Amino acid sequence: MAPVAARMSVVLVLSFALVGCTATEPAPRPTSTAPVVQLGAPGEDNRTLTPAEQLQLATPQAHTETDAVFVRDMLHHHAQALEMTGYVEERAADSDIRLLAERMRISQEDEMDQLEAWLQRRSEPVRDPDAPHDDHALMPGMLTADELAALEAAEGQDFDVLFLQSMIRHHEGALVMIAELFASADGAEQELAQLANHFGSDQRIEIARMAGMLAERTG
């Protein structure tokens, strides 16, 4: 009987040990099966990422000089848009134009904050967005000094039409800059790509809205 009792004791001890180990082991983490959708570049469709692509996105990507240059250029581009919207309150004839300009001002200022924060987190220099635009005059959509002066001198309905024409061109220039970033061989770090896609979406919406407003005023 003694050997039998001993064997039973061993079985009981092993059973409790297994229960104890099972209780302390963490439960397996559920695997997400939700698809991850990547926003398309301007003019392209969105697409669902493969598991391998999702794993690659989870790995931080180093930014490049191309990314930093794009951000600094976009800061200057946005700064000129703010200069243009600053003319609206005293010169526009239509309250709809003033409302549009105010929404743009808020949006552009918020985007500039995001761009400056992106540079600061990467220890990149943030150039003053209010600096003269002479060295950025060739950026797509940028108004020349003479064109800015003509906009500032316009009043009433003439101003409304010129403002819409100028801002549509300015927004289209920003879309060109975003497309060039995505087309570059070493640009569009992950976070910047998300920002650029968001900015581009906003610009396209505003272009469509301004085009409709311009058509109403020019017949």
Backbone as CSV, one residue per row, in Angstrom:
resi,resn,N_x,N_y,N_z,CA_x,CA_y,CA_z,C_x,C_y,C_z
1,MET,0.823,-1.207,0.000,0.000,0.000,0.000,0.861,1.262,0.000
2,ALA,1.946,1.153,0.661,2.796,2.342,0.748,3.248,2.833,-0.601
3,PRO,3.699,1.907,-1.513,4.100,2.411,-2.826,2.958,3.061,-3.570
4,VAL,1.747,2.503,-3.455,0.595,3.093,-4.135,0.315,4.487,-3.608
5,ALA,0.338,4.628,-2.304,0.097,5.945,-1.694,1.147,6.945,-2.131
6,ALA,2.379,6.447,-2.227,3.443,7.355,-2.642,3.209,7.844,-4.056
7,ARG,2.794,6.874,-4.939,2.552,7.284,-6.320,1.415,8.281,-6.407
8,MET,0.364,8.097,-5.620,-0.763,9.021,-5.607,-0.319,10.402,-5.142
9,SER,0.563,10.417,-4.164,1.053,11.705,-3.662,1.811,12.449,-4.746
10,VAL,2.620,11.690,-5.514,3.388,12.317,-6.585,2.455,12.895,-7.639
11,VAL,1.390,12.114,-7.977,0.439,12.576,-8.975,-0.246,13.846,-8.525
12,LEU,-0.648,13.913,-7.253,-1.311,15.091,-6.732,-0.387,16.314,-6.769
13,VAL,0.876,16.089,-6.377,1.829,17.196,-6.373,2.029,17.740,-7.783
14,LEU,2.182,16.801,-8.757,2.368,17.244,-10.135,1.140,17.968,-10.656
15,SER,-0.044,17.516,-10.274,-1.274,18.153,-10.728,-1.361,19.573,-10.224
16,PHE,-1.083,19.777,-8.928,-1.119,21.133,-8.369,-0.062,22.024,-9.018
17,ALA,1.112,21.425,-9.313,2.171,22.215,-9.929,1.765,22.686,-11.316
18,LEU,1.120,21.778,-12.068,0.669,22.153,-13.410,-0.406,23.219,-13.354
19,VAL,-1.321,23.107,-12.409,-2.366,24.111,-12.258,-1.760,25.464,-11.917
20,GLY,-0.754,25.421,-11.004,-0.101,26.677,-10.618,0.590,27.333,-11.778
21,CYS,1.271,26.530,-12.619,1.963,27.104,-13.778,0.979,27.677,-14.776
22,THR,-0.118,26.962,-14.978,-1.119,27.426,-15.928,-1.741,28.734,-15.479
23,ALA,-1.940,28.875,-14.180,-2.596,30.073,-13.658,-1.720,31.301,-13.798
24,THR,-0.385,31.101,-13.757,0.490,32.263,-13.786,0.906,32.655,-15.200
25,GLU,0.678,31.790,-16.175,1.064,32.134,-17.537,0.093,33.148,-18.127
26,PRO,0.593,34.172,-18.786,-0.310,35.179,-19.377,-1.120,34.573,-20.513
27,ALA,-2.340,35.046,-20.614,-3.201,34.571,-21.696,-2.653,35.080,-23.018
28,PRO,-2.759,34.263,-24.057,-2.254,34.719,-25.365,-2.990,35.954,-25.836
29,ARG,-2.229,36.907,-26.408,-2.828,38.152,-26.887,-3.587,37.891,-28.170
30,PRO,-4.797,38.429,-28.258,-5.566,38.218,-29.487,-4.884,38.888,-30.676
31,THR,-4.916,38.225,-31.783,-4.349,38.765,-33.008,-5.405,39.533,-33.779
32,SER,-5.115,40.798,-34.073,-6.080,41.611,-34.792,-6.175,41.162,-36.241
33,THR,-7.396,41.038,-36.698,-7.622,40.669,-38.099,-8.160,41.837,-38.902
34,ALA,-8.229,43.016,-38.268,-8.757,44.192,-38.972,-7.782,44.631,-40.056
35,PRO,-8.279,44.937,-41.240,-7.385,45.382,-42.320,-6.819,46.766,-42.034
36,VAL,-5.608,47.015,-42.500,-4.979,48.323,-42.374,-4.977,48.959,-43.763
37,VAL,-5.601,50.132,-43.861,-5.735,50.807,-45.145,-4.775,51.978,-45.207
38,GLN,-4.009,52.042,-46.271,-3.071,53.144,-46.478,-3.689,54.144,-47.444
39,LEU,-3.705,55.421,-47.036,-4.236,56.463,-47.912,-3.346,56.615,-49.132
40,GLY,-3.974,56.757,-50.282,-3.220,56.894,-51.511,-2.630,58.281,-51.664
41,ALA,-1.574,58.372,-52.428,-0.992,59.680,-52.770,-1.998,60.442,-53.617
42,PRO,-1.807,61.748,-53.746,-2.749,62.533,-54.540,-3.003,61.913,-55.909
43,GLY,-4.275,61.686,-56.223,-4.660,61.100,-57.497,-4.667,59.591,-57.512
44,GLU,-4.290,58.945,-56.395,-4.251,57.488,-56.332,-5.287,56.977,-55.333
45,ASP,-5.717,55.708,-55.529,-6.709,55.097,-54.647,-6.050,54.606,-53.365
46,ASN,-6.865,54.468,-52.300,-6.386,53.839,-51.082,-6.216,52.337,-51.326
47,ARG,-5.390,51.672,-50.488,-5.240,50.233,-50.650,-5.005,49.579,-49.300
48,THR,-5.360,48.293,-49.211,-5.185,47.524,-47.990,-3.786,46.930,-47.960
49,LEU,-3.076,47.129,-46.846,-1.703,46.657,-46.736,-1.663,45.165,-46.442
50,THR,-0.640,44.513,-46.954,-0.399,43.113,-46.641,0.196,43.009,-45.235
51,PRO,0.156,41.812,-44.609,0.777,41.667,-43.281,2.244,42.080,-43.263
52,ALA,2.971,41.772,-44.335,4.393,42.148,-44.380,4.552,43.660,-44.416
53,GLU,3.682,44.337,-45.150,3.746,45.793,-45.222,3.358,46.419,-43.893
54,GLN,2.395,45.808,-43.192,2.015,46.311,-41.872,3.185,46.203,-40.904
55,LEU,3.928,45.106,-40.972,5.095,44.930,-40.103,6.155,45.965,-40.417
56,GLN,6.320,46.282,-41.696,7.307,47.295,-42.083,6.924,48.668,-41.571
57,LEU,5.620,48.981,-41.592,5.162,50.269,-41.087,5.365,50.385,-39.589
58,ALA,5.315,49.254,-38.890,5.480,49.278,-37.435,6.907,49.620,-37.041
59,THR,7.847,49.479,-37.966,9.244,49.810,-37.699,9.492,51.283,-38.026
60,PRO,9.944,52.080,-37.061,10.155,53.502,-37.315,11.065,53.733,-38.518
61,GLN,10.706,54.692,-39.339,11.470,55.016,-40.538,12.187,56.337,-40.337
62,ALA,13.456,56.362,-40.663,14.231,57.596,-40.515,13.817,58.585,-41.594
63,HIS,13.748,59.860,-41.209,13.429,60.881,-42.199,14.678,61.224,-42.990
64,THR,14.478,61.866,-44.119,15.584,62.232,-45.002,15.636,63.743,-45.163
65,GLU,16.681,64.208,-45.812,16.809,65.641,-46.082,15.691,66.096,-47.014
66,THR,15.270,65.222,-47.927,14.151,65.540,-48.813,12.897,65.849,-48.008
67,ASP,12.652,65.048,-46.966,11.495,65.284,-46.099,11.600,66.644,-45.411
68,ALA,12.779,66.923,-44.847,12.954,68.173,-44.110,12.806,69.388,-45.017
69,VAL,13.348,69.303,-46.224,13.222,70.416,-47.175,11.757,70.630,-47.540
70,PHE,11.041,69.555,-47.770,9.619,69.670,-48.090,8.863,70.387,-46.976
71,VAL,9.135,70.006,-45.728,8.432,70.612,-44.599,8.738,72.093,-44.505
72,ARG,10.004,72.461,-44.640,10.356,73.876,-44.548,9.749,74.669,-45.716
73,ASP,9.755,74.085,-46.908,9.136,74.765,-48.046,7.632,74.921,-47.843
74,MET,7.001,73.897,-47.298,5.557,73.972,-47.085,5.209,75.013,-46.019
75,LEU,6.094,75.200,-45.056,5.882,76.262,-44.077,5.840,77.627,-44.761
76,HIS,6.754,77.863,-45.673,6.760,79.131,-46.413,5.531,79.236,-47.307
77,HIS,5.158,78.142,-47.912,3.984,78.131,-48.781,2.734,78.497,-47.978
78,HIS,2.570,77.879,-46.817,1.431,78.183,-45.946,1.478,79.629,-45.454
79,ALA,2.685,80.123,-45.168,2.807,81.498,-44.673,2.270,82.490,-45.697
80,GLN,2.518,82.234,-46.983,1.975,83.140,-47.985,0.445,83.040,-48.048
81,ALA,-0.099,81.852,-47.864,-1.559,81.705,-47.835,-2.152,82.531,-46.697
82,LEU,-1.480,82.554,-45.559,-1.956,83.378,-44.440,-1.874,84.866,-44.782
83,GLU,-0.837,85.239,-45.505,-0.724,86.635,-45.941,-1.903,87.007,-46.845
84,MET,-2.265,86.094,-47.722,-3.378,86.343,-48.633,-4.708,86.434,-47.893
85,THR,-4.938,85.526,-46.951,-6.193,85.576,-46.199,-6.257,86.817,-45.316
86,GLY,-5.087,87.364,-44.961,-5.065,88.575,-44.148,-5.619,89.795,-44.855
87,TYR,-5.703,89.760,-46.174,-6.255,90.887,-46.929,-7.784,90.884,-46.953
88,VAL,-8.382,89.763,-46.613,-9.806,89.554,-46.903,-10.726,90.445,-46.083
89,GLU,-10.486,90.554,-44.803,-11.443,91.207,-43.913,-11.776,92.628,-44.374
90,GLU,-10.784,93.391,-44.811,-11.019,94.790,-45.185,-11.347,94.979,-46.659
91,ARG,-11.158,93.933,-47.483,-11.291,94.143,-48.921,-12.412,93.344,-49.581
92,ALA,-12.828,92.251,-48.980,-13.824,91.389,-49.620,-15.213,92.023,-49.577
93,ALA,-15.992,91.776,-50.630,-17.368,92.268,-50.677,-18.345,91.239,-50.126
94,ASP,-17.980,89.985,-50.199,-18.902,88.889,-49.882,-18.541,88.263,-48.533
95,SER,-19.548,88.086,-47.692,-19.324,87.464,-46.382,-18.891,86.007,-46.532
96,ASP,-19.301,85.348,-47.625,-18.876,83.965,-47.843,-17.365,83.881,-48.045
97,ILE,-16.800,84.887,-48.702,-15.352,84.918,-48.894,-14.655,85.097,-47.553
98,ARG,-15.197,85.956,-46.710,-14.584,86.165,-45.397,-14.648,84.897,-44.550
99,LEU,-15.778,84.187,-44.625,-15.910,82.939,-43.869,-14.930,81.893,-44.394
100,LEU,-14.815,81.799,-45.712,-13.858,80.867,-46.315,-12.438,81.176,-45.869
101,ALA,-12.076,82.453,-45.902,-10.722,82.856,-45.531,-10.433,82.562,-44.059
102,GLU,-11.418,82.756,-43.203,-11.212,82.474,-41.780,-10.993,80.987,-41.544
103,ARG,-11.745,80.163,-42.234,-11.552,78.715,-42.104,-10.169,78.312,-42.607
104,MET,-9.756,78.920,-43.695,-8.422,78.641,-44.230,-7.342,79.057,-43.248
105,ARG,-7.517,80.222,-42.651,-6.516,80.711,-41.697,-6.342,79.722,-40.557
106,ILE,-7.445,79.255,-40.003,-7.381,78.299,-38.890,-6.706,77.006,-39.330
107,SER,-7.096,76.520,-40.508,-6.542,75.267,-41.013,-5.048,75.384,-41.293
108,GLN,-4.651,76.474,-41.941,-3.247,76.653,-42.297,-2.372,76.834,-41.057
109,GLU,-2.865,77.572,-40.071,-2.101,77.754,-38.837,-1.917,76.426,-38.111
110,ASP,-2.965,75.618,-38.076,-2.869,74.314,-37.434,-1.866,73.425,-38.164
111,GLU,-1.897,73.442,-39.479,-0.958,72.629,-40.249,0.477,73.120,-40.054
112,MET,0.666,74.420,-39.944,2.010,74.946,-39.698,2.531,74.490,-38.336
113,ASP,1.657,74.448,-37.345,2.056,73.942,-36.024,2.521,72.490,-36.128
114,GLN,1.795,71.693,-36.904,2.164,70.286,-37.083,3.499,70.149,-37.815
115,LEU,3.712,70.973,-38.816,4.964,70.918,-39.570,6.152,71.341,-38.701
116,GLU,5.978,72.399,-37.921,7.059,72.844,-37.040,7.359,71.788,-35.977
117,ALA,6.321,71.163,-35.438,6.521,70.109,-34.436,7.265,68.925,-35.049
118,TRP,6.957,68.609,-36.293,7.649,67.508,-36.981,9.148,67.804,-37.055
119,LEU,9.507,69.025,-37.425,10.915,69.399,-37.503,11.588,69.370,-36.132
120,GLN,10.920,69.905,-35.127,11.500,69.978,-33.790,11.757,68.593,-33.216
121,ARG,10.834,67.659,-33.431,11.012,66.303,-32.895,12.193,65.595,-33.545
122,ARG,12.603,66.060,-34.698,13.721,65.440,-35.414,14.984,66.301,-35.363
123,SER,14.959,67.294,-34.487,16.111,68.190,-34.291,16.524,68.868,-35.593
124,GLU,15.539,69.158,-36.426,15.784,69.885,-37.664,15.502,71.367,-37.421
125,PRO,16.268,72.263,-38.039,16.017,73.700,-37.841,14.674,74.115,-38.412
126,VAL,13.976,74.948,-37.681,12.695,75.488,-38.144,12.933,76.920,-38.584
127,ARG,12.866,77.162,-39.869,13.068,78.520,-40.375,11.808,79.340,-40.146
128,ASP,12.000,80.611,-39.975,10.896,81.527,-39.706,9.947,81.546,-40.906
129,PRO,8.689,81.084,-40.753,7.768,81.081,-41.891,7.367,82.470,-42.350
130,ASP,7.657,83.503,-41.542,7.329,84.877,-41.925,8.488,85.579,-42.618
131,ALA,9.554,84.833,-42.881,10.714,85.426,-43.563,10.349,85.756,-45.009
132,PRO,11.117,86.654,-45.663,10.827,86.996,-47.066,10.751,85.759,-47.940
133,HIS,9.864,85.809,-48.936,9.630,84.651,-49.784,10.462,84.685,-51.060
134,ASP,11.407,85.615,-51.183,12.132,85.781,-52.435,12.805,84.486,-52.885
135,ASP,13.410,83.755,-51.913,14.118,82.539,-52.283,13.180,81.368,-52.491
136,HIS,11.880,81.587,-52.324,10.892,80.528,-52.520,9.910,80.884,-53.640
137,ALA,10.242,81.894,-54.413,9.304,82.382,-55.423,9.004,81.347,-56.492
138,LEU,9.920,80.400,-56.705,9.720,79.411,-57.747,8.932,78.198,-57.274
139,MET,8.544,78.144,-56.011,7.728,77.028,-55.552,6.377,77.061,-56.256
140,PRO,5.820,75.898,-56.595,4.547,75.858,-57.325,3.441,76.631,-56.610
141,GLY,2.735,77.458,-57.370,1.579,78.173,-56.840,1.871,79.459,-56.114
142,MET,3.142,79.733,-55.823,3.467,80.934,-55.071,3.234,82.188,-55.912
143,LEU,2.637,83.211,-55.308,2.437,84.487,-55.981,3.723,85.303,-55.918
144,THR,3.977,86.043,-56.984,5.117,86.945,-56.986,4.775,88.180,-56.140
145,ALA,5.791,88.999,-55.896,5.566,90.223,-55.137,4.566,91.133,-55.840
146,ASP,4.644,91.215,-57.165,3.707,92.050,-57.922,2.283,91.502,-57.826
147,GLU,2.154,90.197,-57.877,0.822,89.588,-57.789,0.214,89.790,-56.407
148,LEU,1.040,89.693,-55.376,0.549,89.973,-54.024,0.116,91.427,-53.906
149,ALA,0.883,92.332,-54.488,0.541,93.752,-54.431,-0.780,94.023,-55.148
150,ALA,-0.997,93.342,-56.278,-2.246,93.523,-57.021,-3.432,93.011,-56.203
151,LEU,-3.251,91.905,-55.511,-4.322,91.376,-54.669,-4.614,92.336,-53.518
152,GLU,-3.566,92.862,-52.912,-3.745,93.781,-51.793,-4.425,95.076,-52.233
153,ALA,-4.216,95.481,-53.488,-4.790,96.737,-53.976,-6.244,96.588,-54.431
154,ALA,-6.675,95.359,-54.697,-8.041,95.145,-55.192,-9.058,95.331,-54.066
155,GLU,-10.290,95.636,-54.447,-11.362,95.828,-53.461,-12.675,95.282,-54.010
156,GLY,-13.587,94.985,-53.081,-14.944,94.588,-53.449,-14.989,93.308,-54.259
157,GLN,-15.866,93.282,-55.266,-16.049,92.090,-56.075,-14.802,91.744,-56.875
158,ASP,-14.050,92.754,-57.289,-12.796,92.493,-57.999,-11.829,91.720,-57.095
159,PHE,-11.793,92.112,-55.844,-10.935,91.399,-54.902,-11.414,89.967,-54.744
160,ASP,-12.723,89.769,-54.587,-13.261,88.428,-54.374,-12.825,87.483,-55.487
161,VAL,-12.976,87.931,-56.734,-12.612,87.091,-57.879,-11.108,86.826,-57.907
162,LEU,-10.313,87.875,-57.704,-8.861,87.716,-57.750,-8.366,86.838,-56.601
163,PHE,-8.980,86.976,-55.443,-8.595,86.149,-54.301,-8.849,84.677,-54.599
164,LEU,-10.028,84.357,-55.126,-10.356,82.968,-55.435,-9.417,82.404,-56.494
165,GLN,-9.165,83.177,-57.540,-8.253,82.724,-58.595,-6.852,82.470,-58.041
166,SER,-6.391,83.389,-57.216,-5.039,83.278,-56.666,-4.931,82.124,-55.689
167,MET,-5.939,81.945,-54.849,-5.866,80.887,-53.848,-6.046,79.503,-54.466
168,ILE,-6.849,79.396,-55.518,-6.955,78.113,-56.219,-5.583,77.726,-56.783
169,ARG,-4.941,78.684,-57.420,-3.596,78.438,-57.962,-2.624,78.061,-56.840
170,HIS,-2.725,78.741,-55.715,-1.827,78.481,-54.582,-2.035,77.057,-54.055
171,HIS,-3.290,76.660,-53.898,-3.598,75.308,-53.424,-3.120,74.255,-54.415
172,GLU,-3.337,74.512,-55.692,-2.877,73.555,-56.708,-1.361,73.392,-56.652
173,GLY,-0.655,74.479,-56.342,0.789,74.399,-56.181,1.181,73.504,-55.010
174,ALA,0.422,73.583,-53.917,0.704,72.712,-52.765,0.523,71.249,-53.144
175,LEU,-0.490,70.949,-53.961,-0.703,69.570,-54.411,0.465,69.083,-55.263
176,VAL,1.022,69.972,-56.077,2.195,69.611,-56.875,3.368,69.269,-55.955
177,MET,3.579,70.073,-54.917,4.671,69.824,-53.981,4.495,68.478,-53.280
178,ILE,3.262,68.156,-52.895,2.992,66.880,-52.234,3.245,65.717,-53.195
179,ALA,2.801,65.871,-54.444,3.022,64.816,-55.437,4.517,64.605,-55.674
180,GLU,5.274,65.691,-55.697,6.719,65.583,-55.904,7.382,64.877,-54.721
181,LEU,6.886,65.115,-53.510,7.423,64.422,-52.335,7.238,62.920,-52.473
182,PHE,6.027,62.498,-52.836,5.759,61.070,-52.958,6.508,60.449,-54.141
183,ALA,6.786,61.248,-55.157,7.484,60.721,-56.333,8.994,60.648,-56.123
184,SER,9.506,61.313,-55.089,10.948,61.327,-54.854,11.424,59.945,-54.415
185,ALA,12.685,59.666,-54.668,13.226,58.345,-54.365,13.416,58.117,-52.877
186,ASP,13.615,59.180,-52.104,13.960,59.004,-50.688,13.091,59.836,-49.754
187,GLY,11.929,60.306,-50.232,11.093,61.150,-49.384,9.906,60.416,-48.798
188,ALA,9.101,61.160,-48.029,7.847,60.673,-47.436,8.074,59.649,-46.334
189,GLU,8.781,60.059,-45.286,8.838,59.284,-44.048,7.410,59.046,-43.556
190,GLN,7.182,57.979,-42.822,5.831,57.509,-42.521,4.918,58.591,-41.947
191,GLU,5.339,59.260,-40.889,4.488,60.283,-40.276,4.260,61.448,-41.235
192,LEU,5.303,61.823,-41.960,5.166,62.921,-42.906,4.211,62.545,-44.038
193,ALA,4.263,61.303,-44.480,3.347,60.852,-45.532,1.900,60.990,-45.081
194,GLN,1.630,60.675,-43.816,0.274,60.816,-43.294,-0.145,62.283,-43.258
195,LEU,0.780,63.148,-42.818,0.475,64.579,-42.800,0.220,65.099,-44.211
196,ALA,1.086,64.715,-45.138,0.963,65.203,-46.511,-0.348,64.744,-47.141
197,ASN,-0.737,63.506,-46.889,-2.015,63.020,-47.412,-3.184,63.808,-46.839
198,HIS,-3.108,64.104,-45.551,-4.173,64.879,-44.901,-4.226,66.290,-45.481
199,PHE,-3.069,66.921,-45.620,-3.037,68.268,-46.193,-3.599,68.264,-47.606
200,GLY,-3.190,67.282,-48.405,-3.656,67.215,-49.777,-5.161,67.047,-49.874
201,SER,-5.712,66.241,-48.999,-7.168,66.043,-48.993,-7.881,67.355,-48.698
202,ASP,-7.391,68.099,-47.710,-7.995,69.391,-47.369,-7.886,70.377,-48.534
203,GLN,-6.728,70.381,-49.193,-6.523,71.318,-50.299,-7.487,71.030,-51.451
204,ARG,-7.687,69.750,-51.755,-8.594,69.399,-52.851,-10.030,69.790,-52.536
205,ILE,-10.437,69.603,-51.282,-11.791,69.996,-50.888,-11.978,71.503,-51.039
206,GLU,-10.978,72.262,-50.597,-11.077,73.721,-50.679,-11.008,74.208,-52.121
207,ILE,-10.227,73.549,-52.960,-10.182,73.926,-54.375,-11.555,73.758,-55.005
208,ALA,-12.205,72.644,-54.735,-13.535,72.404,-55.295,-14.528,73.456,-54.814
209,ARG,-14.427,73.806,-53.527,-15.346,74.812,-52.978,-15.090,76.173,-53.625
210,MET,-13.814,76.552,-53.771,-13.479,77.846,-54.361,-13.849,77.897,-55.845
211,ALA,-13.682,76.782,-56.539,-14.036,76.746,-57.963,-15.532,77.010,-58.150
212,GLY,-16.343,76.447,-57.255,-17.774,76.700,-57.321,-18.115,78.151,-57.040
213,MET,-17.452,78.736,-56.048,-17.677,80.130,-55.705,-17.238,81.046,-56.845
214,LEU,-16.119,80.686,-57.487,-15.622,81.514,-58.600,-16.587,81.460,-59.792
215,ALA,-17.107,80.274,-60.051,-18.053,80.137,-61.172,-19.299,80.987,-60.962
216,GLU,-19.748,81.098,-59.706,-20.919,81.919,-59.393,-20.652,83.400,-59.654
217,ARG,-19.401,83.812,-59.520,-19.075,85.235,-59.625,-18.610,85.651,-61.010
218,THR,-18.260,84.669,-61.847,-17.760,85.012,-63.177,-18.693,84.518,-64.284
219,GLY,-19.718,83.780,-63.901,-20.673,83.302,-64.899,-20.100,82.200,-65.745
